[in-house]
C-alpha cells in the first residue's frame, strides 16, 4: 500500500470532500516538488509498448487525466510530472462561473466512487488561455475541454484555445432552462459547432453526453456525424445522474468504480457504430491495468480517469503504466501488442 493510501488519504478523508479537493489542488500548484518526486520514484517512466495515437496526437501512455481536476490550467506543470499520457484542462467556460452551491462532492469510499455536482465552476476562457500560453513548453500533451450552452459559444471556445493545446474536447451541455416537454438537442448543437469551425476537425474530440448513450439511435447518429466531419476522436463514458440530498444542488453525477461496467458497454457500443473509422477514448471507473486493457479490447485506444486519482493518489499513472506494459509485453497472441493494436483487433471483429 502506498504512502498516499495508508497515510495521506485517511487524513484527507476526515475532511469534507470539497475541502480535500482544494487541498489536493493547492499541493499541485508548485512543479518543483513533483519534479523531484518524479525523478526519485520513476513517476514519468515511459514504455515504448504503451505509445498510441489519439486525435492525431502521439501519446507516451494511453492513460490520461480527465477534465475536472485542473479546471483552469493552473496545475499543468505539476500534473505533467506524474506519468499521465495527457492532461485534460477544463471545462473552460466563456465567462467566470461560480458553480453550484456547496457541498459539491460526496464520496462513496466503499465503492471508490464519488458524486459530483460542481456546476462547471470556471475562471473563464481568458484566464485559462493565459495559463495555457504560459505552458507551451510542456512535454506532455494537453487537451482543453471546452464548455458552453450554445453552438456559437462552444465554437468560439474551440477557436480561441486551439492554438495553445494539442487537441480540443467539446462538452455538449444542456442550459437546464428547458420548458416542460422540451428536450436538449445535442445533435443540433454538435452540427452547429462543426459548421462554425470550418477546418481542423481532426484535432477535435467530442465528448458523448451521458444521456445520449442511453438512446441507441441518437448515439449512432452522433458517431456518424463525427465520422462524416472528420472529427479526431470520441470520448465515451458511463456516468449517470442521481438525487443526493448531501449535495448543495440535491443532485449529482456518479463517477468511479461503480460505473465501470456501464462505461465499458458504452465504449463497445461506440466501437460497433464507428467500425474503426474514428478513435475512441474510454472513461469511467478505471483504476487498474486490467480496466485499461478491457477498454482497449472493447474498442478504445486510450482512457482518462479522475476518481482513481482521488482514491489511489499521485502514483496511479505510474502504477497503471508499469502494469499495463507488463501485460502487453506478455500477451501470448501478439508480442508487439499495443493499446492501439488491441483496439484495432476489436474494430476488425466489429
C-alpha positions in Angstrom: 0.0 0.0 0.0 1.3 3.4 -0.9 2.0 6.3 1.4 -0.9 8.1 -0.1 -3.3 5.2 0.6 -2.0 4.5 4.1 -1.4 8.0 5.5 -2.5 10.9 3.2 -5.9 9.6 2.1 -7.1 8.7 5.6 -6.2 12.2 6.7 -7.9 13.9 3.8 -11.0 11.7 4.1 -11.5 13.0 7.6 -12.2 16.4 5.9 -15.1 17.2 3.7 -14.7 16.1 0.0 -14.7 19.7 -1.1 -12.0 20.7 1.4 -9.9 17.8 0.4 -10.3 18.7 -3.2 -8.9 22.2 -2.6 -6.0 20.9 -0.5 -5.1 18.5 -3.3 -5.2 21.3 -5.8 -3.1 23.5 -3.6 -0.4 20.8 -3.2 -0.1 20.7 -7.0 0.5 24.4 -7.6 4.3 24.1 -7.5 6.1 22.0 -10.0 9.5 21.5 -8.2 8.5 19.0 -5.5 6.7 16.9 -8.1 9.6 17.0 -10.5 11.8 15.7 -7.6 9.3 13.0 -6.7 9.0 12.0 -10.4 12.8 11.5 -10.6 13.0 9.7 -7.2 10.1 7.3 -7.8 10.0 7.0 -11.5 6.6 8.6 -11.9 7.2 9.6 -15.5 8.9 6.4 -16.8 7.8 5.7 -20.4 7.4 2.3 -22.1 7.6 2.1 -26.0 4.9 -0.6 -25.9 2.4 1.9 -24.5 2.7 4.5 -27.2 -0.5 5.2 -29.1 -2.2 8.0 -31.1 -5.5 9.8 -30.4 -7.0 12.7 -32.3 -3.7 12.9 -34.2 -1.6 13.3 -31.0 1.1 10.8 -30.1 0.8 9.7 -26.5 3.5 8.0 -24.5 0.8 6.4 -22.4 -2.8 5.6 -23.1 -3.7 6.7 -19.5 -4.6 10.4 -19.1 -6.1 12.7 -16.5 -9.7 13.6 -17.3 -11.1 17.2 -17.2 -12.4 18.4 -13.9 -9.4 18.4 -11.6 -7.5 21.2 -13.3 -10.3 23.4 -14.5 -8.3 26.5 -15.5 -4.8 25.3 -16.4 -3.2 26.2 -13.0 -1.7 22.8 -12.4 -0.4 21.6 -15.7 3.3 21.7 -14.8 2.9 19.5 -11.6 0.4 17.1 -13.2 2.8 16.6 -16.2 5.3 15.1 -13.7 3.0 12.2 -12.7 3.2 9.9 -15.7 -0.1 10.7 -17.5 -0.1 10.4 -21.2 -2.1 13.6 -21.5 -3.7 16.2 -19.2 -7.2 17.5 -19.8 -7.9 21.0 -18.7 -11.4 22.3 -18.1 -14.2 22.6 -18.6 -13.2 26.0 -19.8 -16.3 28.2 -19.9 -16.7 31.5 -21.8 -17.0 33.6 -18.7 -16.2 33.2 -15.0 -18.8 31.0 -13.2 -19.2 30.3 -9.5 -20.8 26.8 -10.0 -23.3 25.1 -7.8 -23.7 25.7 -4.1 -21.6 23.6 -1.7 -21.3 20.8 -0.9 -20.3 19.9 -4.5 -18.7 16.4 -3.9 -19.8 13.4 -2.0 -17.7 10.3 -1.6 -18.7 6.6 -1.6 -15.4 5.2 -0.2 -16.6 1.6 0.0 -17.2 1.7 -3.8 -14.3 4.0 -4.7 -16.9 6.3 -6.2 -17.9 10.0 -6.0 -20.9 12.1 -6.8 -20.1 15.4 -8.4 -22.3 18.5 -8.6 -19.7 21.1 -9.4 -21.9 23.1 -11.8 -18.9 23.9 -14.1 -17.1 26.5 -12.0 -14.5 28.3 -14.1 -12.3 31.4 -14.0 -13.3 32.0 -17.6 -11.8 31.5 -21.1 -9.5 34.5 -20.9 -7.8 33.3 -17.7 -7.4 29.7 -19.0 -5.8 30.9 -22.3 -3.2 32.9 -20.4 -2.3 29.9 -18.4 -2.1 27.7 -21.5 0.1 30.3 -23.2 2.5 30.2 -20.3 2.8 26.4 -20.5 3.5 25.9 -24.2 6.9 24.4 -23.4 5.3 21.4 -21.6 6.4 17.9 -22.5 3.0 16.2 -22.0 0.1 16.7 -24.4 -2.7 18.9 -23.1 -6.3 18.7 -24.2 -8.6 21.6 -23.5 -12.2 20.6 -22.6 -14.4 23.5 -23.8 -17.9 24.0 -22.4 -20.8 26.2 -23.3 -24.6 26.3 -23.6 -24.8 27.2 -27.3 -23.1 26.2 -30.5 -21.8 29.7 -31.0 -20.1 29.9 -27.6 -18.6 26.4 -28.0 -17.2 27.2 -31.4 -15.8 30.4 -30.1 -14.1 28.5 -27.3 -12.6 25.9 -29.7 -11.2 28.6 -32.0 -9.8 30.6 -29.0 -8.0 27.8 -27.2 -6.9 25.6 -30.1 -3.6 27.4 -30.8 -2.4 26.7 -27.3 -3.2 23.0 -26.9 -2.8 19.7 -28.7 -6.5 18.9 -29.1 -9.8 20.4 -28.0 -12.5 18.4 -26.4 -16.1 19.6 -26.8 -18.6 19.1 -23.9 -22.2 19.4 -25.3 -24.1 21.0 -22.4 -27.7 21.5 -21.7 -28.5 25.0 -20.3 -31.0 23.5 -17.8 -33.6 26.1 -18.8 -35.9 23.8 -20.8 -39.7 24.2 -20.5 -41.8 21.1 -19.7 -41.8 18.7 -22.6 -38.8 20.2 -24.3 -35.6 18.1 -25.0 -32.0 19.1 -25.3 -30.9 18.6 -28.9 -27.2 17.7 -28.6 -27.0 16.6 -32.2 -28.1 20.1 -33.5 -25.6 21.7 -31.1 -22.8 19.5 -32.4 -23.7 20.3 -36.0 -23.8 24.0 -35.2 -20.3 23.8 -33.7 -18.8 21.9 -36.7 -20.4 24.4 -39.1 -18.8 27.3 -37.2 -15.4 25.6 -37.0 -14.5 25.5 -40.7 -11.4 23.3 -40.5 -9.1 21.4 -38.2 -11.8 18.9 -37.2 -9.1 16.3 -36.8 -7.9 18.0 -33.6 -11.4 17.9 -32.1 -12.7 15.4 -29.6 -16.4 15.1 -29.0 -17.5 14.0 -25.5 -20.6 12.0 -25.9 -23.2 13.2 -23.4 -24.1 10.5 -20.9 -27.8 10.8 -21.7 -27.1 10.2 -25.4 -25.5 6.8 -24.7 -28.9 5.7 -23.4 -30.7 6.3 -26.7 -29.4 3.9 -29.4 -30.4 5.9 -32.5 -29.1 9.2 -31.2 -25.8 7.6 -30.1 -25.4 6.0 -33.5 -26.2 9.3 -35.3 -23.8 11.3 -33.2 -21.0 8.9 -34.1 -21.9 9.2 -37.8 -21.9 13.0 -37.6 -18.4 12.9 -36.2 -17.1 10.4 -38.7 -18.6 12.4 -41.6 -17.0 15.6 -40.3 -13.5 14.0 -39.8 -13.6 14.6 -36.0 -10.4 13.4 -34.4 -11.9 11.3 -31.6 -14.8 10.5 -29.3 -14.8 10.4 -25.5 -17.3 7.8 -24.2 -18.1 7.3 -20.5 -20.7 5.8 -18.2 -21.7 8.5 -15.7 -25.3 8.9 -14.7 -27.3 11.4 -12.6 -29.0 10.6 -9.3 -30.5 12.5 -6.4 -28.3 13.1 -3.4 -29.6 15.2 -0.5 -26.0 15.7 0.8 -25.1 17.8 -2.2 -25.9 21.5 -2.3 -27.9 21.1 -5.5 -29.6 17.9 -4.4 -28.4 16.1 -7.4 -25.1 14.9 -8.9 -23.3 12.7 -11.4 -21.9 9.3 -10.3 -18.3 8.6 -11.1 -15.8 5.8 -10.1 -15.7 2.0 -9.9 -19.5 1.7 -9.7 -19.9 2.9 -13.3 -17.1 0.9 -14.9 -19.3 -1.8 -16.4 -21.7 0.8 -17.9 -18.8 2.7 -19.4 -17.2 -0.4 -20.9 -20.5 -1.3 -22.5 -20.9 2.2 -24.0 -17.3 2.1 -25.4 -18.1 -1.3 -27.0 -21.3 0.1 -28.5 -19.5 3.2 -29.8 -16.9 1.0 -31.4 -19.6 -1.0 -33.0 -21.1 2.2 -34.6 -17.7 3.5 -35.5 -16.2 0.3 -37.1 -12.7 1.7 -36.8 -13.4 5.0 -38.6 -12.8 7.2 -35.5 -10.7 6.6 -32.4 -12.3 6.3 -29.0 -11.3 7.4 -25.5 -12.9 5.5 -22.7 -13.8 7.0 -19.3 -15.4 5.7 -16.2 -14.2 3.8 -13.1 -10.8 2.9 -14.5 -8.3 2.1 -11.7 -6.2 -0.9 -12.9 -4.3 -2.1 -15.9 -7.0 -4.8 -16.4 -9.5 -2.0 -16.7 -7.4 -0.2 -19.4 -7.0 -3.5 -21.3 -10.7 -4.2 -21.1 -11.4 -0.7 -22.5 -8.9 -1.3 -25.3 -10.4 -4.7 -26.1 -13.8 -3.0 -26.3 -12.5 -0.5 -28.8 -10.8 2.4 -27.0 -7.2 3.4 -27.9 -6.8 5.4 -24.7 -8.6 6.3 -21.5 -8.8 9.0 -18.9 -9.5 8.9 -15.2 -10.3 11.1 -12.3 -11.8 9.2 -9.3 -8.9 6.8 -9.2 -6.6 9.8 -8.8 -8.6 10.6 -5.6 -8.6 7.1 -4.3 -5.2 5.9 -5.4 -3.1 9.1 -5.3 -0.2 10.6 -7.3 1.3 7.2 -8.3 -1.8 6.0 -10.2 -0.5 6.7 -13.7 2.9 5.2 -12.9 1.4 2.1 -11.5 -1.0 1.6 -14.4 1.7 2.2 -16.9 4.0 -0.3 -15.3 1.4 -3.0 -15.0 0.0 -2.3 -18.5 3.4 -2.5 -20.1 4.0 -5.9 -18.4 0.6 -7.2 -19.5 1.1 -6.1 -23.1 4.6 -7.4 -23.3 3.3 -10.8 -22.1 0.4 -11.0 -24.4 0.6 -14.5 -25.9 -1.3 -13.7 -29.0 1.0 -10.8 -30.0 4.3 -9.9 -28.5 4.1 -6.5 -30.2 0.6 -5.7 -28.8 -0.1 -2.0 -28.1 -3.2 -0.2 -26.9 -4.0 0.8 -30.5 -3.5 -2.7 -31.9 -5.7 -4.2 -29.2 -8.4 -1.6 -30.2 -7.9 -2.3 -33.9 -8.5 -6.0 -33.3 -11.9 -5.1 -31.8 -12.7 -2.9 -34.8 -11.8 -5.7 -37.2 -14.2 -8.1 -35.4 -16.9 -5.4 -35.5 
